[in-house]
Amino acid sequence: MHRRLLLTGAGLGLLGLAGCRLAPIHTVTDGAFRGSAPLPRRGDQIRRAAIRLGWQVQDIRPGLMRATFSARRDQAVVEIAYTRDQFSIRHLESTNLSFDGTQINRAYNGWVQDLERGIVAASAS
C-alpha cells in the first residue's frame, strides 16, 4: 500500500511538471490599434479590455499602465505602454511562473496573447 501511494505521488508530481512547460516569453512590440482615437480614449480601451479578462489595472501616467493577472498562486505583472497608434506589453515580474530571463510558463503567454487580442478588439469600438 505504501509503495502504491509513493508511485501515485511520483506520477502526479511528474504530471505537474509536464504541465509547466516553458516557452520563450511573449512580448508585444508595436501592437497596432484599429481606427484612430486620442490618447485618453486608448487608455480607456486598454483598461476595459484588461478588466474584462480579469486583469487589475493601475494608471502610471498618460501612455503607461501596469496590469496584474492572478490565477491561484500564479501572478503576472506587465507594463502596457501606448500611444494613439500603437501599444506594447512587457513582462515586469511574475510569481510561480518559472521565469528565467528569457523563458516562462506558457500560461503567461496565453494570458498576454488574450490581453493583446482584447486590446485590439476594444480599439475597434
A tleap script that builds the chain and sets N, CA, C and O, in Angstrom:
source leaprc.protein.ff14SB
mol = sequence {
  NMET HIE ARG ARG LEU LEU LEU THR GLY ALA
  GLY LEU GLY LEU LEU GLY LEU ALA GLY CYS
  ARG LEU ALA PRO ILE HIE THR VAL THR ASP
  GLY ALA PHE ARG GLY SER ALA PRO LEU PRO
  ARG ARG GLY ASP GLN ILE ARG ARG ALA ALA
  ILE ARG LEU GLY TRP GLN VAL GLN ASP ILE
  ARG PRO GLY LEU MET ARG ALA THR PHE SER
  ALA ARG ARG ASP GLN ALA VAL VAL GLU ILE
  ALA TYR THR ARG ASP GLN PHE SER ILE ARG
  HIE LEU GLU SER THR ASN LEU SER PHE ASP
  GLY THR GLN ILE ASN ARG ALA TYR ASN GLY
  TRP VAL GLN ASP LEU GLU ARG GLY ILE VAL
  ALA ALA SER ALA CSER
}
set mol.1.N position { 0.823 -1.188 0.000 }
set mol.1.CA position { 0.000 0.000 0.000 }
set mol.1.C position { 0.871 1.258 0.000 }
set mol.1.O position { 0.601 2.215 -0.725 }
set mol.2.N position { 1.913 1.237 0.822 }
set mol.2.CA position { 2.819 2.383 0.895 }
set mol.2.C position { 3.478 2.630 -0.458 }
set mol.2.O position { 3.624 3.773 -0.893 }
set mol.3.N position { 3.876 1.530 -1.123 }
set mol.3.CA position { 4.534 1.660 -2.420 }
set mol.3.C position { 3.576 2.252 -3.458 }
set mol.3.O position { 3.986 3.074 -4.277 }
set mol.4.N position { 2.310 1.844 -3.431 }
set mol.4.CA position { 1.314 2.354 -4.364 }
set mol.4.C position { 1.135 3.862 -4.172 }
set mol.4.O position { 1.073 4.600 -5.155 }
set mol.5.N position { 1.051 4.325 -2.941 }
set mol.5.CA position { 0.928 5.757 -2.660 }
set mol.5.C position { 2.149 6.525 -3.144 }
set mol.5.O position { 2.038 7.616 -3.704 }
set mol.6.N position { 3.317 5.931 -2.915 }
set mol.6.CA position { 4.554 6.571 -3.341 }
set mol.6.C position { 4.589 6.720 -4.862 }
set mol.6.O position { 4.936 7.784 -5.375 }
set mol.7.N position { 4.229 5.658 -5.581 }
set mol.7.CA position { 4.213 5.709 -7.047 }
set mol.7.C position { 3.163 6.684 -7.561 }
set mol.7.O position { 3.414 7.420 -8.515 }
set mol.8.N position { 1.993 6.696 -6.939 }
set mol.8.CA position { 0.937 7.627 -7.330 }
set mol.8.C position { 1.411 9.065 -7.122 }
set mol.8.O position { 1.214 9.916 -7.990 }
set mol.9.N position { 2.028 9.335 -5.987 }
set mol.9.CA position { 2.540 10.676 -5.700 }
set mol.9.C position { 3.614 11.092 -6.689 }
set mol.9.O position { 3.626 12.236 -7.145 }
set mol.10.N position { 4.518 10.178 -7.028 }
set mol.10.CA position { 5.571 10.480 -8.002 }
set mol.10.C position { 4.963 10.754 -9.372 }
set mol.10.O position { 5.395 11.669 -10.073 }
set mol.11.N position { 3.962 9.965 -9.754 }
set mol.11.CA position { 3.299 10.163 -11.041 }
set mol.11.C position { 2.609 11.504 -11.118 }
set mol.11.O position { 2.689 12.191 -12.136 }
set mol.12.N position { 1.933 11.883 -10.052 }
set mol.12.CA position { 1.267 13.187 -10.018 }
set mol.12.C position { 2.281 14.318 -10.084 }
set mol.12.O position { 2.043 15.337 -10.732 }
set mol.13.N position { 3.412 14.138 -9.411 }
set mol.13.CA position { 4.460 15.149 -9.451 }
set mol.13.C position { 4.994 15.343 -10.860 }
set mol.13.O position { 5.198 16.475 -11.298 }
set mol.14.N position { 5.224 14.239 -11.577 }
set mol.14.CA position { 5.692 14.331 -12.957 }
set mol.14.C position { 4.633 14.950 -13.857 }
set mol.14.O position { 4.961 15.710 -14.769 }
set mol.15.N position { 3.377 14.635 -13.612 }
set mol.15.CA position { 2.291 15.218 -14.375 }
set mol.15.C position { 2.256 16.728 -14.172 }
set mol.15.O position { 2.038 17.482 -15.120 }
set mol.16.N position { 2.471 17.165 -12.940 }
set mol.16.CA position { 2.505 18.597 -12.649 }
set mol.16.C position { 3.636 19.287 -13.375 }
set mol.16.O position { 3.463 20.389 -13.896 }
set mol.17.N position { 4.801 18.643 -13.416 }
set mol.17.CA position { 5.942 19.233 -14.117 }
set mol.17.C position { 5.696 19.298 -15.622 }
set mol.17.O position { 6.102 20.258 -16.277 }
set mol.18.N position { 5.042 18.290 -16.167 }
set mol.18.CA position { 4.755 18.291 -17.600 }
set mol.18.C position { 3.829 19.442 -17.969 }
set mol.18.O position { 3.921 19.973 -19.076 }
set mol.19.N position { 2.941 19.835 -17.067 }
set mol.19.CA position { 2.018 20.927 -17.327 }
set mol.19.C position { 2.669 22.289 -17.236 }
set mol.19.O position { 2.053 23.289 -17.605 }
set mol.20.N position { 3.894 22.355 -16.756 }
set mol.20.CA position { 4.583 23.632 -16.544 }
set mol.20.C position { 5.647 23.868 -17.601 }
set mol.20.O position { 6.711 24.401 -17.287 }
set mol.21.N position { 5.399 23.496 -18.809 }
set mol.21.CA position { 6.398 23.675 -19.858 }
set mol.21.C position { 6.727 25.140 -20.037 }
set mol.21.O position { 5.857 26.008 -19.955 }
set mol.22.N position { 7.990 25.396 -20.280 }
set mol.22.CA position { 8.443 26.761 -20.503 }
set mol.22.C position { 8.428 27.079 -21.991 }
set mol.22.O position { 8.557 26.188 -22.831 }
set mol.23.N position { 8.274 28.336 -22.299 }
set mol.23.CA position { 8.288 28.824 -23.677 }
set mol.23.C position { 8.961 30.190 -23.679 }
set mol.23.O position { 8.992 30.861 -22.647 }
set mol.24.N position { 9.499 30.613 -24.817 }
set mol.24.CA position { 10.043 31.974 -24.887 }
set mol.24.C position { 8.954 32.968 -24.505 }
set mol.24.O position { 7.802 32.827 -24.916 }
set mol.25.N position { 9.320 33.959 -23.729 }
set mol.25.CA position { 8.330 34.916 -23.233 }
set mol.25.C position { 7.752 35.733 -24.387 }
set mol.25.O position { 8.482 36.181 -25.271 }
set mol.26.N position { 6.443 35.920 -24.367 }
set mol.26.CA position { 5.750 36.692 -25.404 }
set mol.26.C position { 5.742 38.166 -25.003 }
set mol.26.O position { 5.198 38.538 -23.963 }
set mol.27.N position { 6.343 38.979 -25.829 }
set mol.27.CA position { 6.353 40.426 -25.630 }
set mol.27.C position { 5.685 41.063 -26.836 }
set mol.27.O position { 5.994 40.713 -27.975 }
set mol.28.N position { 4.784 41.984 -26.598 }
set mol.28.CA position { 4.115 42.686 -27.692 }
set mol.28.C position { 4.866 43.987 -27.939 }
set mol.28.O position { 5.021 44.810 -27.038 }
set mol.29.N position { 5.325 44.157 -29.161 }
set mol.29.CA position { 6.019 45.379 -29.556 }
set mol.29.C position { 5.303 45.956 -30.765 }
set mol.29.O position { 5.078 45.244 -31.744 }
set mol.30.N position { 4.945 47.213 -30.717 }
set mol.30.CA position { 4.282 47.891 -31.835 }
set mol.30.C position { 2.968 47.219 -32.227 }
set mol.30.O position { 2.671 47.066 -33.412 }
set mol.31.N position { 2.178 46.816 -31.220 }
set mol.31.CA position { 0.834 46.299 -31.497 }
set mol.31.C position { 0.001 47.426 -32.081 }
set mol.31.O position { 0.051 48.554 -31.591 }
set mol.32.N position { -0.750 47.137 -33.106 }
set mol.32.CA position { -1.496 48.184 -33.801 }
set mol.32.C position { -2.953 48.227 -33.330 }
set mol.32.O position { -3.637 47.204 -33.286 }
set mol.33.N position { -3.402 49.413 -32.986 }
set mol.33.CA position { -4.812 49.640 -32.685 }
set mol.33.C position { -5.601 49.667 -33.995 }
set mol.33.O position { -5.039 49.892 -35.067 }
set mol.34.N position { -6.893 49.436 -33.894 }
set mol.34.CA position { -7.793 49.637 -35.037 }
set mol.34.C position { -8.351 51.047 -34.946 }
set mol.34.O position { -8.623 51.545 -33.853 }
set mol.35.N position { -8.519 51.685 -36.087 }
set mol.35.CA position { -9.094 53.022 -36.097 }
set mol.35.C position { -8.178 54.051 -35.467 }
set mol.35.O position { -7.006 53.786 -35.203 }
set mol.36.N position { -8.727 55.219 -35.232 }
set mol.36.CA position { -7.950 56.286 -34.593 }
set mol.36.C position { -8.714 56.788 -33.382 }
set mol.36.O position { -9.944 56.778 -33.350 }
set mol.37.N position { -7.956 57.226 -32.387 }
set mol.37.CA position { -8.556 57.734 -31.154 }
set mol.37.C position { -7.501 58.540 -30.402 }
set mol.37.O position { -6.304 58.296 -30.552 }
set mol.38.N position { -7.945 59.498 -29.596 }
set mol.38.CA position { -6.992 60.258 -28.782 }
set mol.38.C position { -6.424 59.372 -27.657 }
set mol.38.O position { -6.993 58.332 -27.327 }
set mol.39.N position { -5.323 59.792 -27.094 }
set mol.39.CA position { -4.624 59.024 -26.062 }
set mol.39.C position { -5.522 58.636 -24.876 }
set mol.39.O position { -5.487 57.478 -24.462 }
set mol.40.N position { -6.325 59.551 -24.312 }
set mol.40.CA position { -7.186 59.144 -23.190 }
set mol.40.C position { -8.166 58.031 -23.568 }
set mol.40.O position { -8.447 57.151 -22.754 }
set mol.41.N position { -8.682 58.065 -24.788 }
set mol.41.CA position { -9.599 57.017 -25.255 }
set mol.41.C position { -8.860 55.684 -25.360 }
set mol.41.O position { -9.417 54.638 -25.027 }
set mol.42.N position { -7.606 55.716 -25.822 }
set mol.42.CA position { -6.803 54.486 -25.905 }
set mol.42.C position { -6.636 53.880 -24.511 }
set mol.42.O position { -6.743 52.666 -24.338 }
set mol.43.N position { -6.379 54.719 -23.537 }
set mol.43.CA position { -6.254 54.235 -22.163 }
set mol.43.C position { -7.530 53.565 -21.682 }
set mol.43.O position { -7.476 52.519 -21.036 }
set mol.44.N position { -8.679 54.160 -21.992 }
set mol.44.CA position { -9.974 53.574 -21.623 }
set mol.44.C position { -10.186 52.228 -22.312 }
set mol.44.O position { -10.685 51.284 -21.699 }
set mol.45.N position { -9.807 52.144 -23.586 }
set mol.45.CA position { -9.971 50.892 -24.332 }
set mol.45.C position { -9.111 49.780 -23.730 }
set mol.45.O position { -9.572 48.650 -23.570 }
set mol.46.N position { -7.880 50.102 -23.403 }
set mol.46.CA position { -6.983 49.116 -22.796 }
set mol.46.C position { -7.528 48.671 -21.446 }
set mol.46.O position { -7.593 47.475 -21.161 }
set mol.47.N position { -7.916 49.623 -20.626 }
set mol.47.CA position { -8.439 49.308 -19.291 }
set mol.47.C position { -9.667 48.402 -19.384 }
set mol.47.O position { -9.775 47.415 -18.657 }
set mol.48.N position { -10.576 48.743 -20.271 }
set mol.48.CA position { -11.805 47.965 -20.436 }
set mol.48.C position { -11.476 46.522 -20.863 }
set mol.48.O position { -12.029 45.568 -20.316 }
set mol.49.N position { -10.577 46.376 -21.836 }
set mol.49.CA position { -10.194 45.042 -22.312 }
set mol.49.C position { -9.525 44.236 -21.206 }
set mol.49.O position { -9.825 43.056 -21.028 }
set mol.50.N position { -8.626 44.862 -20.469 }
set mol.50.CA position { -7.889 44.165 -19.414 }
set mol.50.C position { -8.827 43.716 -18.292 }
set mol.50.O position { -8.758 42.572 -17.841 }
set mol.51.N position { -9.683 44.597 -17.855 }
set mol.51.CA position { -10.616 44.266 -16.764 }
set mol.51.C position { -11.554 43.145 -17.192 }
set mol.51.O position { -11.847 42.247 -16.403 }
set mol.52.N position { -12.021 43.190 -18.421 }
set mol.52.CA position { -12.902 42.138 -18.938 }
set mol.52.C position { -12.220 40.770 -18.863 }
set mol.52.O position { -12.890 39.752 -18.689 }
set mol.53.N position { -10.894 40.741 -18.993 }
set mol.53.CA position { -10.139 39.477 -18.975 }
set mol.53.C position { -9.615 39.112 -17.585 }
set mol.53.O position { -8.904 38.118 -17.435 }
set mol.54.N position { -9.960 39.905 -16.571 }
set mol.54.CA position { -9.563 39.580 -15.209 }
set mol.54.C position { -8.277 40.224 -14.727 }
set mol.54.O position { -7.778 39.874 -13.658 }
set mol.55.N position { -7.732 41.152 -15.487 }
set mol.55.CA position { -6.529 41.878 -15.068 }
set mol.55.C position { -6.941 43.047 -14.179 }
set mol.55.O position { -8.008 43.633 -14.360 }
set mol.56.N position { -6.087 43.377 -13.221 }
set mol.56.CA position { -6.249 44.596 -12.432 }
set mol.56.C position { -5.310 45.632 -13.035 }
set mol.56.O position { -4.146 45.339 -13.307 }
set mol.57.N position { -5.820 46.843 -13.244 }
set mol.57.CA position { -5.074 47.854 -13.981 }
set mol.57.C position { -4.795 49.067 -13.104 }
set mol.57.O position { -5.651 49.526 -12.348 }
set mol.58.N position { -3.583 49.567 -13.229 }
set mol.58.CA position { -3.161 50.765 -12.498 }
set mol.58.C position { -2.571 51.751 -13.501 }
set mol.58.O position { -1.660 51.403 -14.253 }
set mol.59.N position { -3.087 52.976 -13.516 }
set mol.59.CA position { -2.512 54.023 -14.357 }
set mol.59.C position { -1.223 54.513 -13.717 }
set mol.59.O position { -1.197 54.839 -12.530 }
set mol.60.N position { -0.165 54.563 -14.495 }
set mol.60.CA position { 1.117 55.100 -14.015 }
set mol.60.C position { 1.224 56.563 -14.432 }
set mol.60.O position { 1.542 57.428 -13.616 }
set mol.61.N position { 0.961 56.825 -15.685 }
set mol.61.CA position { 0.933 58.174 -16.263 }
set mol.61.C position { 0.263 58.043 -17.620 }
set mol.61.O position { 0.076 56.923 -18.095 }
set mol.62.N position { -0.106 59.152 -18.266 }
set mol.62.CA position { -0.682 59.024 -19.607 }
set mol.62.C position { 0.277 58.248 -20.525 }
set mol.62.O position { 1.454 58.587 -20.639 }
set mol.63.N position { -0.246 57.215 -21.166 }
set mol.63.CA position { 0.571 56.399 -22.060 }
set mol.63.C position { 1.247 55.217 -21.394 }
set mol.63.O position { 1.996 54.488 -22.044 }
set mol.64.N position { 0.994 55.013 -20.093 }
set mol.64.CA position { 1.642 53.894 -19.397 }
set mol.64.C position { 0.745 53.360 -18.290 }
set mol.64.O position { 0.251 54.110 -17.449 }
set mol.65.N position { 0.547 52.035 -18.312 }
set mol.65.CA position { -0.235 51.337 -17.287 }
set mol.65.C position { 0.545 50.135 -16.784 }
set mol.65.O position { 1.474 49.649 -17.430 }
set mol.66.N position { 0.144 49.679 -15.628 }
set mol.66.CA position { 0.651 48.419 -15.085 }
set mol.66.C position { -0.571 47.541 -14.865 }
set mol.66.O position { -1.568 47.989 -14.298 }
set mol.67.N position { -0.496 46.286 -15.313 }
set mol.67.CA position { -1.621 45.371 -15.164 }
set mol.67.C position { -1.145 44.092 -14.477 }
set mol.67.O position { -0.047 43.600 -14.737 }
set mol.68.N position { -1.987 43.569 -13.603 }
set mol.68.CA position { -1.664 42.365 -12.833 }
set mol.68.C position { -2.744 41.320 -13.054 }
set mol.68.O position { -3.939 41.606 -12.975 }
set mol.69.N position { -2.293 40.089 -13.336 }
set mol.69.CA position { -3.214 38.965 -13.510 }
set mol.69.C position { -2.840 37.899 -12.491 }
set mol.69.O position { -1.671 37.536 -12.366 }
set mol.70.N position { -3.829 37.400 -11.766 }
set mol.70.CA position { -3.600 36.358 -10.759 }
set mol.70.C position { -4.484 35.161 -11.050 }
set mol.70.O position { -5.674 35.301 -11.335 }
set mol.71.N position { -3.889 33.991 -10.975 }
set mol.71.CA position { -4.625 32.730 -11.124 }
set mol.71.C position { -4.063 31.771 -10.082 }
set mol.71.O position { -2.911 31.347 -10.173 }
set mol.72.N position { -4.884 31.434 -9.093 }
set mol.72.CA position { -4.443 30.606 -7.973 }
set mol.72.C position { -3.220 31.250 -7.324 }
set mol.72.O position { -3.304 32.383 -6.852 }
set mol.73.N position { -2.101 30.558 -7.292 }
set mol.73.CA position { -0.888 31.114 -6.669 }
set mol.73.C position { 0.016 31.814 -7.678 }
set mol.73.O position { 1.055 32.360 -7.305 }
set mol.74.N position { -0.367 31.802 -8.948 }
set mol.74.CA position { 0.447 32.387 -10.012 }
set mol.74.C position { 0.054 33.846 -10.218 }
set mol.74.O position { -1.111 34.220 -10.085 }
set mol.75.N position { 1.055 34.658 -10.545 }
set mol.75.CA position { 0.772 36.071 -10.789 }
set mol.75.C position { 1.722 36.614 -11.839 }
set mol.75.O position { 2.907 36.281 -11.855 }
set mol.76.N position { 1.190 37.452 -12.713 }
set mol.76.CA position { 1.980 38.131 -13.734 }
set mol.76.C position { 1.705 39.618 -13.654 }
set mol.76.O position { 0.558 40.039 -13.497 }
set mol.77.N position { 2.755 40.412 -13.761 }
set mol.77.CA position { 2.631 41.867 -13.791 }
set mol.77.C position { 3.292 42.341 -15.080 }
set mol.77.O position { 4.444 42.009 -15.360 }
set mol.78.N position { 2.544 43.124 -15.862 }
set mol.78.CA position { 3.062 43.629 -17.128 }
set mol.78.C position { 2.953 45.145 -17.174 }
set mol.78.O position { 2.167 45.759 -16.453 }
set mol.79.N position { 3.758 45.721 -18.036 }
set mol.79.CA position { 3.700 47.149 -18.325 }
set mol.79.C position { 3.072 47.294 -19.705 }
set mol.79.O position { 3.481 46.628 -20.656 }
set mol.80.N position { 2.084 48.160 -19.805 }
set mol.80.CA position { 1.446 48.433 -21.090 }
set mol.80.C position { 1.724 49.892 -21.443 }
set mol.80.O position { 1.187 50.809 -20.823 }
set mol.81.N position { 2.566 50.084 -22.441 }
set mol.81.CA position { 2.873 51.429 -22.932 }
set mol.81.C position { 2.056 51.634 -24.207 }
set mol.81.O position { 1.888 50.707 -24.999 }
set mol.82.N position { 1.552 52.845 -24.398 }
set mol.82.CA position { 0.715 53.068 -25.571 }
set mol.82.C position { 0.774 54.517 -26.040 }
set mol.82.O position { 1.008 55.448 -25.270 }
set mol.83.N position { 0.553 54.656 -27.335 }
set mol.83.CA position { 0.396 55.954 -27.981 }
set mol.83.C position { -0.985 55.941 -28.642 }
set mol.83.O position { -1.771 55.025 -28.402 }
set mol.84.N position { -1.282 56.914 -29.446 }
set mol.84.CA position { -2.566 56.927 -30.158 }
set mol.84.C position { -2.642 55.811 -31.192 }
set mol.84.O position { -3.736 55.379 -31.556 }
set mol.85.N position { -1.486 55.338 -31.669 }
set mol.85.CA position { -1.457 54.381 -32.776 }
set mol.85.C position { -1.011 52.969 -32.403 }
set mol.85.O position { -1.394 52.006 -33.067 }
set mol.86.N position { -0.208 52.835 -31.348 }
set mol.86.CA position { 0.399 51.540 -31.040 }
set mol.86.C position { 0.441 51.286 -29.545 }
set mol.86.O position { 0.282 52.201 -28.737 }
set mol.87.N position { 0.661 50.010 -29.189 }
set mol.87.CA position { 0.841 49.646 -27.794 }
set mol.87.C position { 1.870 48.534 -27.685 }
set mol.87.O position { 2.149 47.826 -28.653 }
set mol.88.N position { 2.421 48.395 -26.505 }
set mol.88.CA position { 3.344 47.296 -26.227 }
set mol.88.C position { 2.994 46.717 -24.862 }
set mol.88.O position { 2.465 47.411 -23.993 }
set mol.89.N position { 3.298 45.440 -24.689 }
set mol.89.CA position { 3.079 44.755 -23.417 }
set mol.89.C position { 4.394 44.070 -23.061 }
set mol.89.O position { 4.909 43.253 -23.824 }
set mol.90.N position { 4.930 44.415 -21.889 }
set mol.90.CA position { 6.239 43.898 -21.472 }
set mol.90.C position { 6.146 43.316 -20.063 }
set mol.90.O position { 5.533 43.908 -19.174 }
set mol.91.N position { 6.757 42.161 -19.874 }
set mol.91.CA position { 6.809 41.491 -18.571 }
set mol.91.C position { 7.581 42.358 -17.576 }
set mol.91.O position { 8.679 42.826 -17.879 }
set mol.92.N position { 7.013 42.569 -16.400 }
set mol.92.CA position { 7.724 43.269 -15.326 }
set mol.92.C position { 8.175 42.294 -14.246 }
set mol.92.O position { 9.337 42.289 -13.840 }
set mol.93.N position { 7.243 41.474 -13.790 }
set mol.93.CA position { 7.577 40.485 -12.762 }
set mol.93.C position { 6.517 39.402 -12.757 }
set mol.93.O position { 5.425 39.570 -13.300 }
set mol.94.N position { 6.860 38.296 -12.137 }
set mol.94.CA position { 5.904 37.191 -12.044 }
set mol.94.C position { 6.224 36.343 -10.824 }
set mol.94.O position { 7.342 36.352 -10.310 }
set mol.95.N position { 5.211 35.609 -10.377 }
set mol.95.CA position { 5.337 34.718 -9.230 }
set mol.95.C position { 4.861 33.339 -9.644 }
set mol.95.O position { 3.784 33.193 -10.222 }
set mol.96.N position { 5.659 32.337 -9.350 }
set mol.96.CA position { 5.332 30.926 -9.626 }
set mol.96.C position { 5.173 30.615 -11.108 }
set mol.96.O position { 4.441 29.688 -11.456 }
set mol.97.N position { 5.826 31.350 -11.984 }
set mol.97.CA position { 5.736 31.094 -13.420 }
set mol.97.C position { 7.084 30.694 -14.019 }
set mol.97.O position { 7.239 30.680 -15.240 }
set mol.98.N position { 8.058 30.368 -13.169 }
set mol.98.CA position { 9.362 29.838 -13.590 }
set mol.98.C position { 10.086 30.722 -14.599 }
set mol.98.O position { 10.757 30.208 -15.494 }
set mol.99.N position { 9.965 32.034 -14.473 }
set mol.99.CA position { 10.647 32.956 -15.391 }
set mol.99.C position { 12.144 32.883 -15.156 }
set mol.99.O position { 12.611 33.028 -14.026 }
set mol.100.N position { 12.910 32.655 -16.246 }
set mol.100.CA position { 14.366 32.538 -16.120 }
set mol.100.C position { 15.116 33.643 -16.866 }
set mol.100.O position { 16.328 33.548 -17.062 }
set mol.101.N position { 14.406 34.678 -17.275 }
set mol.101.CA position { 15.033 35.773 -18.007 }
set mol.101.C position { 14.671 35.783 -19.482 }
set mol.101.O position { 14.631 36.844 -20.106 }
set mol.102.N position { 14.407 34.609 -20.045 }
set mol.102.CA position { 14.001 34.522 -21.447 }
set mol.102.C position { 12.802 33.601 -21.642 }
set mol.102.O position { 12.056 33.756 -22.609 }
set mol.103.N position { 12.611 32.648 -20.739 }
set mol.103.CA position { 11.500 31.705 -20.863 }
set mol.103.C position { 10.610 31.782 -19.629 }
set mol.103.O position { 11.041 32.180 -18.547 }
set mol.104.N position { 9.350 31.387 -19.827 }
set mol.104.CA position { 8.371 31.474 -18.752 }
set mol.104.C position { 7.325 30.381 -18.957 }
set mol.104.O position { 7.203 29.832 -20.052 }
set mol.105.N position { 6.585 30.070 -17.925 }
set mol.105.CA position { 5.487 29.110 -18.042 }
set mol.105.C position { 4.570 29.567 -19.168 }
set mol.105.O position { 4.228 30.746 -19.257 }
set mol.106.N position { 4.177 28.643 -20.018 }
set mol.106.CA position { 3.395 29.006 -21.201 }
set mol.106.C position { 2.028 29.605 -20.864 }
set mol.106.O position { 1.422 30.253 -21.717 }
set mol.107.N position { 1.534 29.406 -19.654 }
set mol.107.CA position { 0.267 30.028 -19.256 }
set mol.107.C position { 0.382 31.550 -19.351 }
set mol.107.O position { -0.567 32.221 -19.756 }
set mol.108.N position { 1.540 32.090 -18.978 }
set mol.108.CA position { 1.759 33.542 -19.067 }
set mol.108.C position { 1.525 34.024 -20.499 }
set mol.108.O position { 0.838 35.020 -20.725 }
set mol.109.N position { 2.106 33.306 -21.460 }
set mol.109.CA position { 1.957 33.717 -22.858 }
set mol.109.C position { 0.499 33.724 -23.281 }
set mol.109.O position { 0.073 34.607 -24.025 }
set mol.110.N position { -0.261 32.757 -22.819 }
set mol.110.CA position { -1.690 32.728 -23.133 }
set mol.110.C position { -2.409 33.937 -22.574 }
set mol.110.O position { -3.244 34.538 -23.249 }
set mol.111.N position { -2.087 34.296 -21.341 }
set mol.111.CA position { -2.724 35.469 -20.722 }
set mol.111.C position { -2.395 36.736 -21.505 }
set mol.111.O position { -3.271 37.564 -21.751 }
set mol.112.N position { -1.126 36.886 -21.897 }
set mol.112.CA position { -0.704 38.099 -22.613 }
set mol.112.C position { -1.284 38.120 -24.024 }
set mol.112.O position { -1.680 39.180 -24.509 }
set mol.113.N position { -1.340 36.977 -24.685 }
set mol.113.CA position { -1.930 36.935 -26.025 }
set mol.113.C position { -3.420 37.257 -25.969 }
set mol.113.O position { -3.936 37.955 -26.842 }
set mol.114.N position { -4.109 36.756 -24.952 }
set mol.114.CA position { -5.523 37.115 -24.779 }
set mol.114.C position { -5.672 38.617 -24.556 }
set mol.114.O position { -6.571 39.247 -25.114 }
set mol.115.N position { -4.789 39.186 -23.740 }
set mol.115.CA position { -4.826 40.621 -23.470 }
set mol.115.C position { -4.577 41.406 -24.760 }
set mol.115.O position { -5.274 42.381 -25.040 }
set mol.116.N position { -3.603 40.988 -25.528 }
set mol.116.CA position { -3.302 41.654 -26.802 }
set mol.116.C position { -4.519 41.637 -27.726 }
set mol.116.O position { -4.885 42.669 -28.290 }
set mol.117.N position { -5.142 40.477 -27.881 }
set mol.117.CA position { -6.326 40.377 -28.744 }
set mol.117.C position { -7.478 41.220 -28.192 }
set mol.117.O position { -8.215 41.848 -28.953 }
set mol.118.N position { -7.625 41.230 -26.878 }
set mol.118.CA position { -8.688 42.032 -26.266 }
set mol.118.C position { -8.494 43.516 -26.487 }
set mol.118.O position { -9.460 44.240 -26.729 }
set mol.119.N position { -7.269 43.973 -26.408 }
set mol.119.CA position { -6.973 45.391 -26.634 }
set mol.119.C position { -7.285 45.773 -28.080 }
set mol.119.O position { -7.908 46.803 -28.339 }
set mol.120.N position { -6.849 44.939 -29.013 }
set mol.120.CA position { -7.112 45.237 -30.433 }
set mol.120.C position { -8.620 45.270 -30.682 }
set mol.120.O position { -9.115 46.168 -31.362 }
set mol.121.N position { -9.352 44.297 -30.135 }
set mol.121.CA position { -10.796 44.272 -30.337 }
set mol.121.C position { -11.472 45.496 -29.710 }
set mol.121.O position { -12.377 46.074 -30.313 }
set mol.122.N position { -11.048 45.892 -28.518 }
set mol.122.CA position { -11.641 47.049 -27.842 }
set mol.122.C position { -11.341 48.347 -28.607 }
set mol.122.O position { -12.126 49.294 -28.552 }
set mol.123.N position { -10.223 48.388 -29.311 }
set mol.123.CA position { -9.859 49.610 -30.023 }
set mol.123.C position { -10.730 49.843 -31.262 }
set mol.123.O position { -10.702 50.928 -31.843 }
set mol.124.N position { -11.496 48.837 -31.663 }
set mol.124.CA position { -12.374 48.985 -32.815 }
set mol.124.C position { -13.680 49.681 -32.443 }
set mol.124.O position { -14.427 50.124 -33.316 }
set mol.125.N position { -13.950 49.774 -31.128 }
set mol.125.CA position { -15.232 50.379 -30.707 }
set mol.125.C position { -15.083 51.820 -30.305 }
set mol.125.O position { -16.065 52.460 -29.929 }
savepdb mol mol.pdb
quit
